[in-house]
Amino acid sequence: MTQKLGRHGIPVRTARNAALAALAADLPSPILADVTGMHRHTALRWVAYARRDWAEYLAARIEGEANKRQEN
């Protein structure tokens, strides 16, 4: 199915990863592993990825915006 969709210019990997990230954000890793059939360690990595702490990114954005205001 991936190859057929790819021939028509439909990127499958991006949608697959987005769907896995959404599931990983809502499910504990043992359930994610059972539902998707992936190894429990892979499911654990997806859950860790989906619940990543974005505090550093947000702080950098706020600092960048403050610097722009000071320059103007």
PDB file of N, CA, C, O and CB in Angstrom:
ATOM      1  N   MET A   1       0.829  -1.191   0.000  1.00  0.00           N
ATOM      2  CA  MET A   1       0.000   0.000   0.000  1.00  0.00           C
ATOM      3  C   MET A   1       0.874   1.257   0.000  1.00  0.00           C
ATOM      4  O   MET A   1       0.563   2.239  -0.674  1.00  0.00           O
ATOM      5  CB  MET A   1      -0.943  -0.003   1.214  1.00  0.00           C
ATOM      6  N   THR A   2       1.973   1.214   0.765  1.00  0.00           N
ATOM      7  CA  THR A   2       2.882   2.361   0.811  1.00  0.00           C
ATOM      8  C   THR A   2       3.430   2.674  -0.566  1.00  0.00           C
ATOM      9  O   THR A   2       3.505   3.840  -0.954  1.00  0.00           O
ATOM     10  CB  THR A   2       4.031   2.098   1.781  1.00  0.00           C
ATOM     11  N   GLN A   3       3.814   1.650  -1.306  1.00  0.00           N
ATOM     12  CA  GLN A   3       4.360   1.859  -2.647  1.00  0.00           C
ATOM     13  C   GLN A   3       3.311   2.422  -3.597  1.00  0.00           C
ATOM     14  O   GLN A   3       3.609   3.307  -4.399  1.00  0.00           O
ATOM     15  CB  GLN A   3       4.913   0.551  -3.203  1.00  0.00           C
ATOM     16  N   LYS A   4       2.102   1.921  -3.512  1.00  0.00           N
ATOM     17  CA  LYS A   4       1.032   2.417  -4.390  1.00  0.00           C
ATOM     18  C   LYS A   4       0.743   3.884  -4.110  1.00  0.00           C
ATOM     19  O   LYS A   4       0.590   4.675  -5.040  1.00  0.00           O
ATOM     20  CB  LYS A   4      -0.253   1.582  -4.209  1.00  0.00           C
ATOM     21  N   LEU A   5       0.670   4.248  -2.853  1.00  0.00           N
ATOM     22  CA  LEU A   5       0.418   5.645  -2.512  1.00  0.00           C
ATOM     23  C   LEU A   5       1.593   6.527  -2.930  1.00  0.00           C
ATOM     24  O   LEU A   5       1.404   7.643  -3.414  1.00  0.00           O
ATOM     25  CB  LEU A   5       0.156   5.791  -1.006  1.00  0.00           C
ATOM     26  N   GLY A   6       2.815   6.008  -2.736  1.00  0.00           N
ATOM     27  CA  GLY A   6       4.011   6.753  -3.117  1.00  0.00           C
ATOM     28  C   GLY A   6       4.056   7.058  -4.607  1.00  0.00           C
ATOM     29  O   GLY A   6       4.505   8.133  -5.005  1.00  0.00           O
ATOM     30  N   ARG A   7       3.597   6.129  -5.429  1.00  0.00           N
ATOM     31  CA  ARG A   7       3.556   6.358  -6.880  1.00  0.00           C
ATOM     32  C   ARG A   7       2.654   7.526  -7.255  1.00  0.00           C
ATOM     33  O   ARG A   7       2.831   8.148  -8.302  1.00  0.00           O
ATOM     34  CB  ARG A   7       3.083   5.102  -7.593  1.00  0.00           C
ATOM     35  N   HIS A   8       1.700   7.812  -6.404  1.00  0.00           N
ATOM     36  CA  HIS A   8       0.771   8.920  -6.669  1.00  0.00           C
ATOM     37  C   HIS A   8       1.152  10.195  -5.919  1.00  0.00           C
ATOM     38  O   HIS A   8       0.384  11.156  -5.866  1.00  0.00           O
ATOM     39  CB  HIS A   8      -0.644   8.513  -6.288  1.00  0.00           C
ATOM     40  N   GLY A   9       2.355  10.183  -5.340  1.00  0.00           N
ATOM     41  CA  GLY A   9       2.861  11.374  -4.670  1.00  0.00           C
ATOM     42  C   GLY A   9       2.289  11.606  -3.283  1.00  0.00           C
ATOM     43  O   GLY A   9       2.328  12.729  -2.780  1.00  0.00           O
ATOM     44  N   ILE A  10       1.763  10.571  -2.661  1.00  0.00           N
ATOM     45  CA  ILE A  10       1.204  10.701  -1.315  1.00  0.00           C
ATOM     46  C   ILE A  10       2.233  10.195  -0.307  1.00  0.00           C
ATOM     47  O   ILE A  10       2.497   8.994  -0.250  1.00  0.00           O
ATOM     48  CB  ILE A  10      -0.142   9.914  -1.183  1.00  0.00           C
ATOM     49  N   PRO A  11       2.819  11.095   0.492  1.00  0.00           N
ATOM     50  CA  PRO A  11       3.835  10.674   1.459  1.00  0.00           C
ATOM     51  C   PRO A  11       3.199   9.949   2.644  1.00  0.00           C
ATOM     52  O   PRO A  11       2.361  10.510   3.350  1.00  0.00           O
ATOM     53  CB  PRO A  11       4.639  11.887   1.952  1.00  0.00           C
ATOM     54  N   VAL A  12       3.598   8.725   2.850  1.00  0.00           N
ATOM     55  CA  VAL A  12       2.986   7.903   3.892  1.00  0.00           C
ATOM     56  C   VAL A  12       3.734   8.006   5.220  1.00  0.00           C
ATOM     57  O   VAL A  12       3.113   8.019   6.283  1.00  0.00           O
ATOM     58  CB  VAL A  12       2.932   6.453   3.444  1.00  0.00           C
ATOM     59  N   ARG A  13       5.058   8.078   5.161  1.00  0.00           N
ATOM     60  CA  ARG A  13       5.847   8.067   6.397  1.00  0.00           C
ATOM     61  C   ARG A  13       5.485   9.225   7.319  1.00  0.00           C
ATOM     62  O   ARG A  13       5.391   9.042   8.532  1.00  0.00           O
ATOM     63  CB  ARG A  13       7.331   8.119   6.070  1.00  0.00           C
ATOM     64  N   THR A  14       5.283  10.398   6.766  1.00  0.00           N
ATOM     65  CA  THR A  14       4.946  11.561   7.589  1.00  0.00           C
ATOM     66  C   THR A  14       3.626  11.332   8.329  1.00  0.00           C
ATOM     67  O   THR A  14       3.516  11.608   9.524  1.00  0.00           O
ATOM     68  CB  THR A  14       4.856  12.834   6.717  1.00  0.00           C
ATOM     69  N   ALA A  15       2.640  10.830   7.613  1.00  0.00           N
ATOM     70  CA  ALA A  15       1.341  10.570   8.241  1.00  0.00           C
ATOM     71  C   ALA A  15       1.451   9.460   9.289  1.00  0.00           C
ATOM     72  O   ALA A  15       0.841   9.540  10.355  1.00  0.00           O
ATOM     73  CB  ALA A  15       0.296  10.189   7.174  1.00  0.00           C
ATOM     74  N   ARG A  16       2.234   8.424   8.974  1.00  0.00           N
ATOM     75  CA  ARG A  16       2.435   7.317   9.921  1.00  0.00           C
ATOM     76  C   ARG A  16       3.071   7.827  11.207  1.00  0.00           C
ATOM     77  O   ARG A  16       2.615   7.499  12.303  1.00  0.00           O
ATOM     78  CB  ARG A  16       3.316   6.212   9.294  1.00  0.00           C
ATOM     79  N   ASN A  17       4.121   8.627  11.073  1.00  0.00           N
ATOM     80  CA  ASN A  17       4.807   9.148  12.255  1.00  0.00           C
ATOM     81  C   ASN A  17       3.906  10.071  13.071  1.00  0.00           C
ATOM     82  O   ASN A  17       3.935  10.046  14.301  1.00  0.00           O
ATOM     83  CB  ASN A  17       6.073   9.891  11.843  1.00  0.00           C
ATOM     84  N   ALA A  18       3.116  10.875  12.392  1.00  0.00           N
ATOM     85  CA  ALA A  18       2.190  11.764  13.102  1.00  0.00           C
ATOM     86  C   ALA A  18       1.149  10.956  13.869  1.00  0.00           C
ATOM     87  O   ALA A  18       0.806  11.288  15.004  1.00  0.00           O
ATOM     88  CB  ALA A  18       1.497  12.723  12.116  1.00  0.00           C
ATOM     89  N   ALA A  19       0.650   9.897  13.243  1.00  0.00           N
ATOM     90  CA  ALA A  19      -0.337   9.046  13.913  1.00  0.00           C
ATOM     91  C   ALA A  19       0.281   8.331  15.114  1.00  0.00           C
ATOM     92  O   ALA A  19      -0.350   8.232  16.166  1.00  0.00           O
ATOM     93  CB  ALA A  19      -0.914   8.017  12.928  1.00  0.00           C
ATOM     94  N   LEU A  20       1.501   7.837  14.966  1.00  0.00           N
ATOM     95  CA  LEU A  20       2.167   7.175  16.092  1.00  0.00           C
ATOM     96  C   LEU A  20       2.442   8.155  17.227  1.00  0.00           C
ATOM     97  O   LEU A  20       2.280   7.810  18.397  1.00  0.00           O
ATOM     98  CB  LEU A  20       3.477   6.530  15.632  1.00  0.00           C
ATOM     99  N   ALA A  21       2.853   9.362  16.891  1.00  0.00           N
ATOM    100  CA  ALA A  21       3.107  10.367  17.922  1.00  0.00           C
ATOM    101  C   ALA A  21       1.818  10.708  18.672  1.00  0.00           C
ATOM    102  O   ALA A  21       1.832  10.878  19.891  1.00  0.00           O
ATOM    103  CB  ALA A  21       3.714  11.639  17.296  1.00  0.00           C
ATOM    104  N   ALA A  22       0.713  10.806  17.943  1.00  0.00           N
ATOM    105  CA  ALA A  22      -0.567  11.100  18.586  1.00  0.00           C
ATOM    106  C   ALA A  22      -0.988   9.960  19.514  1.00  0.00           C
ATOM    107  O   ALA A  22      -1.453  10.200  20.628  1.00  0.00           O
ATOM    108  CB  ALA A  22      -1.654  11.348  17.526  1.00  0.00           C
ATOM    109  N   LEU A  23      -0.825   8.734  19.057  1.00  0.00           N
ATOM    110  CA  LEU A  23      -1.143   7.582  19.916  1.00  0.00           C
ATOM    111  C   LEU A  23      -0.229   7.543  21.137  1.00  0.00           C
ATOM    112  O   LEU A  23      -0.681   7.296  22.255  1.00  0.00           O
ATOM    113  CB  LEU A  23      -1.017   6.264  19.123  1.00  0.00           C
ATOM    114  N   ALA A  24       1.059   7.790  20.911  1.00  0.00           N
ATOM    115  CA  ALA A  24       2.029   7.734  22.003  1.00  0.00           C
ATOM    116  C   ALA A  24       1.771   8.806  23.055  1.00  0.00           C
ATOM    117  O   ALA A  24       2.090   8.620  24.230  1.00  0.00           O
ATOM    118  CB  ALA A  24       3.437   7.881  21.456  1.00  0.00           C
ATOM    119  N   ALA A  25       1.198   9.920  22.636  1.00  0.00           N
ATOM    120  CA  ALA A  25       0.887  10.984  23.591  1.00  0.00           C
ATOM    121  C   ALA A  25      -0.293  10.604  24.487  1.00  0.00           C
ATOM    122  O   ALA A  25      -0.430  11.118  25.597  1.00  0.00           O
ATOM    123  CB  ALA A  25       0.582  12.289  22.847  1.00  0.00           C
ATOM    124  N   ASP A  26      -1.144   9.699  23.993  1.00  0.00           N
ATOM    125  CA  ASP A  26      -2.362   9.348  24.727  1.00  0.00           C
ATOM    126  C   ASP A  26      -2.307   7.997  25.432  1.00  0.00           C
ATOM    127  O   ASP A  26      -3.094   7.747  26.346  1.00  0.00           O
ATOM    128  CB  ASP A  26      -3.516   9.355  23.792  1.00  0.00           C
ATOM    129  N   LEU A  27      -1.392   7.126  25.022  1.00  0.00           N
ATOM    130  CA  LEU A  27      -1.378   5.765  25.558  1.00  0.00           C
ATOM    131  C   LEU A  27      -0.079   5.474  26.309  1.00  0.00           C
ATOM    132  O   LEU A  27       0.978   5.987  25.940  1.00  0.00           O
ATOM    133  CB  LEU A  27      -1.567   4.749  24.428  1.00  0.00           C
ATOM    134  N   PRO A  28      -0.152   4.659  27.352  1.00  0.00           N
ATOM    135  CA  PRO A  28       1.080   4.189  27.984  1.00  0.00           C
ATOM    136  C   PRO A  28       1.810   3.230  27.041  1.00  0.00           C
ATOM    137  O   PRO A  28       1.182   2.601  26.189  1.00  0.00           O
ATOM    138  CB  PRO A  28       0.773   3.494  29.340  1.00  0.00           C
ATOM    139  N   SER A  29       3.111   3.120  27.187  1.00  0.00           N
ATOM    140  CA  SER A  29       3.904   2.326  26.245  1.00  0.00           C
ATOM    141  C   SER A  29       3.487   0.856  26.144  1.00  0.00           C
ATOM    142  O   SER A  29       3.515   0.319  25.037  1.00  0.00           O
ATOM    143  CB  SER A  29       5.339   2.394  26.638  1.00  0.00           C
ATOM    144  N   PRO A  30       3.100   0.166  27.234  1.00  0.00           N
ATOM    145  CA  PRO A  30       2.697  -1.232  27.059  1.00  0.00           C
ATOM    146  C   PRO A  30       1.453  -1.390  26.171  1.00  0.00           C
ATOM    147  O   PRO A  30       1.353  -2.337  25.391  1.00  0.00           O
ATOM    148  CB  PRO A  30       2.433  -1.859  28.416  1.00  0.00           C
ATOM    149  N   ILE A  31       0.522  -0.461  26.302  1.00  0.00           N
ATOM    150  CA  ILE A  31      -0.690  -0.528  25.484  1.00  0.00           C
ATOM    151  C   ILE A  31      -0.360  -0.159  24.039  1.00  0.00           C
ATOM    152  O   ILE A  31      -0.868  -0.785  23.109  1.00  0.00           O
ATOM    153  CB  ILE A  31      -1.789   0.412  26.049  1.00  0.00           C
ATOM    154  N   LEU A  32       0.477   0.843  23.847  1.00  0.00           N
ATOM    155  CA  LEU A  32       0.885   1.224  22.497  1.00  0.00           C
ATOM    156  C   LEU A  32       1.560   0.043  21.803  1.00  0.00           C
ATOM    157  O   LEU A  32       1.312  -0.207  20.624  1.00  0.00           O
ATOM    158  CB  LEU A  32       1.834   2.445  22.535  1.00  0.00           C
ATOM    159  N   ALA A  33       2.406  -0.679  22.522  1.00  0.00           N
ATOM    160  CA  ALA A  33       3.079  -1.851  21.944  1.00  0.00           C
ATOM    161  C   ALA A  33       2.062  -2.924  21.553  1.00  0.00           C
ATOM    162  O   ALA A  33       2.165  -3.517  20.479  1.00  0.00           O
ATOM    163  CB  ALA A  33       4.106  -2.434  22.944  1.00  0.00           C
ATOM    164  N   ASP A  34       1.093  -3.169  22.410  1.00  0.00           N
ATOM    165  CA  ASP A  34       0.072  -4.182  22.108  1.00  0.00           C
ATOM    166  C   ASP A  34      -0.800  -3.785  20.919  1.00  0.00           C
ATOM    167  O   ASP A  34      -1.082  -4.606  20.047  1.00  0.00           O
ATOM    168  CB  ASP A  34      -0.808  -4.420  23.329  1.00  0.00           C
ATOM    169  N   VAL A  35      -1.219  -2.536  20.891  1.00  0.00           N
ATOM    170  CA  VAL A  35      -2.135  -2.072  19.850  1.00  0.00           C
ATOM    171  C   VAL A  35      -1.461  -2.050  18.478  1.00  0.00           C
ATOM    172  O   VAL A  35      -2.074  -2.416  17.476  1.00  0.00           O
ATOM    173  CB  VAL A  35      -2.662  -0.680  20.195  1.00  0.00           C
ATOM    174  N   THR A  36      -0.204  -1.620  18.437  1.00  0.00           N
ATOM    175  CA  THR A  36       0.480  -1.470  17.156  1.00  0.00           C
ATOM    176  C   THR A  36       1.305  -2.687  16.767  1.00  0.00           C
ATOM    177  O   THR A  36       1.681  -2.830  15.604  1.00  0.00           O
ATOM    178  CB  THR A  36       1.366  -0.265  17.196  1.00  0.00           C
ATOM    179  N   GLY A  37       1.591  -3.561  17.717  1.00  0.00           N
ATOM    180  CA  GLY A  37       2.422  -4.724  17.430  1.00  0.00           C
ATOM    181  C   GLY A  37       3.907  -4.418  17.433  1.00  0.00           C
ATOM    182  O   GLY A  37       4.706  -5.254  17.012  1.00  0.00           O
ATOM    183  N   MET A  38       4.293  -3.242  17.897  1.00  0.00           N
ATOM    184  CA  MET A  38       5.710  -2.902  17.938  1.00  0.00           C
ATOM    185  C   MET A  38       6.342  -3.447  19.223  1.00  0.00           C
ATOM    186  O   MET A  38       5.641  -3.790  20.175  1.00  0.00           O
ATOM    187  CB  MET A  38       5.907  -1.369  17.841  1.00  0.00           C
ATOM    188  N   HIS A  39       7.656  -3.518  19.233  1.00  0.00           N
ATOM    189  CA  HIS A  39       8.381  -3.984  20.414  1.00  0.00           C
ATOM    190  C   HIS A  39       8.167  -2.994  21.553  1.00  0.00           C
ATOM    191  O   HIS A  39       7.979  -1.800  21.319  1.00  0.00           O
ATOM    192  CB  HIS A  39       9.900  -4.155  20.109  1.00  0.00           C
ATOM    193  N   ARG A  40       8.196  -3.484  22.761  1.00  0.00           N
ATOM    194  CA  ARG A  40       7.922  -2.611  23.916  1.00  0.00           C
ATOM    195  C   ARG A  40       8.955  -1.498  24.066  1.00  0.00           C
ATOM    196  O   ARG A  40       8.622  -0.412  24.540  1.00  0.00           O
ATOM    197  CB  ARG A  40       7.881  -3.435  25.195  1.00  0.00           C
ATOM    198  N   HIS A  41      10.200  -1.750  23.670  1.00  0.00           N
ATOM    199  CA  HIS A  41      11.229  -0.707  23.750  1.00  0.00           C
ATOM    200  C   HIS A  41      10.981   0.391  22.718  1.00  0.00           C
ATOM    201  O   HIS A  41      11.205   1.571  22.985  1.00  0.00           O
ATOM    202  CB  HIS A  41      12.627  -1.316  23.545  1.00  0.00           C
ATOM    203  N   THR A  42      10.524  -0.007  21.556  1.00  0.00           N
ATOM    204  CA  THR A  42      10.177   0.977  20.520  1.00  0.00           C
ATOM    205  C   THR A  42       9.009   1.832  20.985  1.00  0.00           C
ATOM    206  O   THR A  42       9.010   3.049  20.803  1.00  0.00           O
ATOM    207  CB  THR A  42       9.830   0.276  19.182  1.00  0.00           C
ATOM    208  N   ALA A  43       8.018   1.195  21.580  1.00  0.00           N
ATOM    209  CA  ALA A  43       6.864   1.935  22.099  1.00  0.00           C
ATOM    210  C   ALA A  43       7.291   2.904  23.194  1.00  0.00           C
ATOM    211  O   ALA A  43       6.786   4.025  23.267  1.00  0.00           O
ATOM    212  CB  ALA A  43       5.797   0.966  22.638  1.00  0.00           C
ATOM    213  N   LEU A  44       8.206   2.481  24.033  1.00  0.00           N
ATOM    214  CA  LEU A  44       8.711   3.348  25.102  1.00  0.00           C
ATOM    215  C   LEU A  44       9.404   4.576  24.517  1.00  0.00           C
ATOM    216  O   LEU A  44       9.241   5.683  25.030  1.00  0.00           O
ATOM    217  CB  LEU A  44       9.684   2.572  26.014  1.00  0.00           C
ATOM    218  N   ARG A  45      10.168   4.389  23.458  1.00  0.00           N
ATOM    219  CA  ARG A  45      10.832   5.535  22.809  1.00  0.00           C
ATOM    220  C   ARG A  45       9.810   6.491  22.195  1.00  0.00           C
ATOM    221  O   ARG A  45       9.968   7.709  22.283  1.00  0.00           O
ATOM    222  CB  ARG A  45      11.810   5.045  21.719  1.00  0.00           C
ATOM    223  N   TRP A  46       8.767   5.944  21.576  1.00  0.00           N
ATOM    224  CA  TRP A  46       7.732   6.808  20.998  1.00  0.00           C
ATOM    225  C   TRP A  46       7.024   7.614  22.078  1.00  0.00           C
ATOM    226  O   TRP A  46       6.758   8.802  21.896  1.00  0.00           O
ATOM    227  CB  TRP A  46       6.711   5.973  20.215  1.00  0.00           C
ATOM    228  N   VAL A  47       6.718   6.971  23.204  1.00  0.00           N
ATOM    229  CA  VAL A  47       6.050   7.681  24.305  1.00  0.00           C
ATOM    230  C   VAL A  47       6.956   8.781  24.845  1.00  0.00           C
ATOM    231  O   VAL A  47       6.489   9.884  25.129  1.00  0.00           O
ATOM    232  CB  VAL A  47       5.664   6.698  25.440  1.00  0.00           C
ATOM    233  N   ALA A  48       8.246   8.490  24.990  1.00  0.00           N
ATOM    234  CA  ALA A  48       9.186   9.509  25.468  1.00  0.00           C
ATOM    235  C   ALA A  48       9.277  10.661  24.471  1.00  0.00           C
ATOM    236  O   ALA A  48       9.340  11.824  24.869  1.00  0.00           O
ATOM    237  CB  ALA A  48      10.583   8.894  25.702  1.00  0.00           C
ATOM    238  N   TYR A  49       9.285  10.346  23.200  1.00  0.00           N
ATOM    239  CA  TYR A  49       9.328  11.381  22.166  1.00  0.00           C
ATOM    240  C   TYR A  49       8.078  12.260  22.205  1.00  0.00           C
ATOM    241  O   TYR A  49       8.167  13.484  22.108  1.00  0.00           O
ATOM    242  CB  TYR A  49       9.475  10.742  20.782  1.00  0.00           C
ATOM    243  N   ALA A  50       6.937  11.636  22.345  1.00  0.00           N
ATOM    244  CA  ALA A  50       5.671  12.378  22.309  1.00  0.00           C
ATOM    245  C   ALA A  50       5.485  13.256  23.540  1.00  0.00           C
ATOM    246  O   ALA A  50       4.802  14.278  23.475  1.00  0.00           O
ATOM    247  CB  ALA A  50       4.501  11.413  22.191  1.00  0.00           C
ATOM    248  N   ARG A  51       6.074  12.876  24.635  1.00  0.00           N
ATOM    249  CA  ARG A  51       5.919  13.647  25.874  1.00  0.00           C
ATOM    250  C   ARG A  51       7.130  14.507  26.179  1.00  0.00           C
ATOM    251  O   ARG A  51       7.369  14.884  27.327  1.00  0.00           O
ATOM    252  CB  ARG A  51       5.660  12.719  27.033  1.00  0.00           C
ATOM    253  N   ARG A  52       7.884  14.810  25.144  1.00  0.00           N
ATOM    254  CA  ARG A  52       9.094  15.616  25.316  1.00  0.00           C
ATOM    255  C   ARG A  52       8.758  16.964  25.939  1.00  0.00           C
ATOM    256  O   ARG A  52       7.714  17.553  25.661  1.00  0.00           O
ATOM    257  CB  ARG A  52       9.804  15.817  23.968  1.00  0.00           C
ATOM    258  N   ASP A  53       9.653  17.435  26.777  1.00  0.00           N
ATOM    259  CA  ASP A  53       9.477  18.722  27.440  1.00  0.00           C
ATOM    260  C   ASP A  53       9.959  19.829  26.492  1.00  0.00           C
ATOM    261  O   ASP A  53      11.126  19.863  26.104  1.00  0.00           O
ATOM    262  CB  ASP A  53      10.256  18.765  28.803  1.00  0.00           C
ATOM    263  N   TRP A  54       9.061  20.713  26.136  1.00  0.00           N
ATOM    264  CA  TRP A  54       9.380  21.775  25.190  1.00  0.00           C
ATOM    265  C   TRP A  54       9.721  23.089  25.891  1.00  0.00           C
ATOM    266  O   TRP A  54       9.712  24.141  25.251  1.00  0.00           O
ATOM    267  CB  TRP A  54       8.218  21.987  24.240  1.00  0.00           C
ATOM    268  N   ALA A  55      10.021  23.053  27.185  1.00  0.00           N
ATOM    269  CA  ALA A  55      10.286  24.267  27.952  1.00  0.00           C
ATOM    270  C   ALA A  55      11.491  25.040  27.404  1.00  0.00           C
ATOM    271  O   ALA A  55      11.444  26.267  27.321  1.00  0.00           O
ATOM    272  CB  ALA A  55      10.519  23.916  29.418  1.00  0.00           C
ATOM    273  N   GLU A  56      12.577  24.336  27.027  1.00  0.00           N
ATOM    274  CA  GLU A  56      13.761  25.023  26.500  1.00  0.00           C
ATOM    275  C   GLU A  56      13.437  25.742  25.194  1.00  0.00           C
ATOM    276  O   GLU A  56      13.872  26.873  24.976  1.00  0.00           O
ATOM    277  CB  GLU A  56      14.910  24.025  26.281  1.00  0.00           C
ATOM    278  N   TYR A  57      12.683  25.090  24.339  1.00  0.00           N
ATOM    279  CA  TYR A  57      12.303  25.703  23.073  1.00  0.00           C
ATOM    280  C   TYR A  57      11.471  26.957  23.313  1.00  0.00           C
ATOM    281  O   TYR A  57      11.716  27.998  22.704  1.00  0.00           O
ATOM    282  CB  TYR A  57      11.526  24.705  22.204  1.00  0.00           C
ATOM    283  N   LEU A  58      10.498  26.856  24.191  1.00  0.00           N
ATOM    284  CA  LEU A  58       9.637  28.003  24.474  1.00  0.00           C
ATOM    285  C   LEU A  58      10.431  29.155  25.079  1.00  0.00           C
ATOM    286  O   LEU A  58      10.199  30.315  24.740  1.00  0.00           O
ATOM    287  CB  LEU A  58       8.505  27.599  25.416  1.00  0.00           C
ATOM    288  N   ALA A  59      11.360  28.841  25.968  1.00  0.00           N
ATOM    289  CA  ALA A  59      12.187  29.887  26.567  1.00  0.00           C
ATOM    290  C   ALA A  59      13.036  30.581  25.504  1.00  0.00           C
ATOM    291  O   ALA A  59      13.189  31.802  25.535  1.00  0.00           O
ATOM    292  CB  ALA A  59      13.088  29.297  27.665  1.00  0.00           C
ATOM    293  N   ALA A  60      13.585  29.817  24.569  1.00  0.00           N
ATOM    294  CA  ALA A  60      14.386  30.403  23.494  1.00  0.00           C
ATOM    295  C   ALA A  60      13.530  31.301  22.603  1.00  0.00           C
ATOM    296  O   ALA A  60      13.972  32.369  22.182  1.00  0.00           O
ATOM    297  CB  ALA A  60      15.045  29.300  22.654  1.00  0.00           C
ATOM    298  N   ARG A  61      12.314  30.864  22.322  1.00  0.00           N
ATOM    299  CA  ARG A  61      11.415  31.683  21.505  1.00  0.00           C
ATOM    300  C   ARG A  61      11.091  32.997  22.209  1.00  0.00           C
ATOM    301  O   ARG A  61      11.114  34.059  21.586  1.00  0.00           O
ATOM    302  CB  ARG A  61      10.118  30.914  21.194  1.00  0.00           C
ATOM    303  N   ILE A  62      10.794  32.930  23.488  1.00  0.00           N
ATOM    304  CA  ILE A  62      10.466  34.140  24.252  1.00  0.00           C
ATOM    305  C   ILE A  62      11.664  35.084  24.271  1.00  0.00           C
ATOM    306  O   ILE A  62      11.514  36.295  24.106  1.00  0.00           O
ATOM    307  CB  ILE A  62      10.040  33.779  25.699  1.00  0.00           C
ATOM    308  N   GLU A  63      12.858  34.518  24.474  1.00  0.00           N
ATOM    309  CA  GLU A  63      14.070  35.336  24.489  1.00  0.00           C
ATOM    310  C   GLU A  63      14.304  35.976  23.118  1.00  0.00           C
ATOM    311  O   GLU A  63      14.682  37.145  23.032  1.00  0.00           O
ATOM    312  CB  GLU A  63      15.291  34.484  24.898  1.00  0.00           C
ATOM    313  N   GLY A  64      14.082  35.219  22.065  1.00  0.00           N
ATOM    314  CA  GLY A  64      14.241  35.751  20.715  1.00  0.00           C
ATOM    315  C   GLY A  64      13.274  36.890  20.430  1.00  0.00           C
ATOM    316  O   GLY A  64      13.652  37.899  19.834  1.00  0.00           O
ATOM    317  N   GLU A  65      12.040  36.730  20.851  1.00  0.00           N
ATOM    318  CA  GLU A  65      11.043  37.792  20.667  1.00  0.00           C
ATOM    319  C   GLU A  65      11.419  39.040  21.467  1.00  0.00           C
ATOM    320  O   GLU A  65      11.259  40.160  20.982  1.00  0.00           O
ATOM    321  CB  GLU A  65       9.644  37.297  21.086  1.00  0.00           C
ATOM    322  N   ALA A  66      11.913  38.851  22.682  1.00  0.00           N
ATOM    323  CA  ALA A  66      12.326  39.989  23.506  1.00  0.00           C
ATOM    324  C   ALA A  66      13.493  40.721  22.848  1.00  0.00           C
ATOM    325  O   ALA A  66      13.533  41.951  22.855  1.00  0.00           O
ATOM    326  CB  ALA A  66      12.717  39.521  24.929  1.00  0.00           C
ATOM    327  N   ASN A  67      14.441  39.979  22.282  1.00  0.00           N
ATOM    328  CA  ASN A  67      15.580  40.605  21.593  1.00  0.00           C
ATOM    329  C   ASN A  67      15.122  41.390  20.377  1.00  0.00           C
ATOM    330  O   ASN A  67      15.650  42.469  20.110  1.00  0.00           O
ATOM    331  CB  ASN A  67      16.603  39.544  21.172  1.00  0.00           C
ATOM    332  N   LYS A  68      14.150  40.872  19.632  1.00  0.00           N
ATOM    333  CA  LYS A  68      13.625  41.596  18.463  1.00  0.00           C
ATOM    334  C   LYS A  68      12.998  42.907  18.883  1.00  0.00           C
ATOM    335  O   LYS A  68      13.177  43.924  18.213  1.00  0.00           O
ATOM    336  CB  LYS A  68      12.597  40.742  17.709  1.00  0.00           C
ATOM    337  N   ARG A  69      12.262  42.897  19.985  1.00  0.00           N
ATOM    338  CA  ARG A  69      11.599  44.126  20.448  1.00  0.00           C
ATOM    339  C   ARG A  69      12.625  45.171  20.867  1.00  0.00           C
ATOM    340  O   ARG A  69      12.432  46.365  20.634  1.00  0.00           O
ATOM    341  CB  ARG A  69      10.651  43.819  21.624  1.00  0.00           C
ATOM    342  N   GLN A  70      13.722  44.723  21.487  1.00  0.00           N
ATOM    343  CA  GLN A  70      14.755  45.647  21.930  1.00  0.00           C
ATOM    344  C   GLN A  70      15.479  46.271  20.740  1.00  0.00           C
ATOM    345  O   GLN A  70      15.901  47.426  20.803  1.00  0.00           O
ATOM    346  CB  GLN A  70      15.754  44.931  22.840  1.00  0.00           C
ATOM    347  N   GLU A  71      15.622  45.503  19.646  1.00  0.00           N
ATOM    348  CA  GLU A  71      16.308  46.020  18.456  1.00  0.00           C
ATOM    349  C   GLU A  71      15.470  47.065  17.752  1.00  0.00           C
ATOM    350  O   GLU A  71      16.017  47.964  17.111  1.00  0.00           O
ATOM    351  CB  GLU A  71      16.639  44.887  17.491  1.00  0.00           C
ATOM    352  N   ASN A  72      14.165  46.968  17.854  1.00  0.00           N
ATOM    353  CA  ASN A  72      13.271  47.910  17.163  1.00  0.00           C
ATOM    354  C   ASN A  72      13.085  49.087  18.045  1.00  0.00           C
ATOM    355  O   ASN A  72      12.371  50.022  17.684  1.00  0.00           O
ATOM    356  CB  ASN A  72      11.905  47.275  16.805  1.00  0.00           C
TER     357      ASN A  72
END
